Amino acid sequence: MALLATKSNEDARSSGAGAPARGPAPSPVHRPQAGRVPVFNGAGAGRATLRIRDYGPGVPEEALPRIFDAFYRVETDRDRASGGAGLGLSIARRAVELHKGTIRARNAGPGLGEGIDFPG
């Protein structure tokens, strides 16, 4: 499994590693109040890649293999009041697989890093 990018937006611009993407503001549960969730994209070796990193608490190692399962929620996050039904990552995995891609996650200490690769 490839390591995920953890560069800042400035590092990405100066290294030519890809353009940072911007989207809707992420939940404050997964980032510091004034922080950012870096997203990088790039292409090479016949693949298009997308790397996302948050700075939340991460996921227990034993839960990582299941976080893409429908309705799965990490034990410490099973209260519906905290938001979500455990479908987001399952939907993301299905969308990526329908495009012949792969998606994976790893703890980035702190936070979680996800990598998505698509055939070029």
Secondary structure, DSSP 8 states (H G I E B T S, - for coil): --------HHHHHHHTS--B---S---GGGS-TT----EEEEEETTEEEEEEE--S----GGGGGGTTSTT---GGG--GGGS--S-HHHHHHHHHHHTT-EEEEEE-SSSEEEEEEEE-
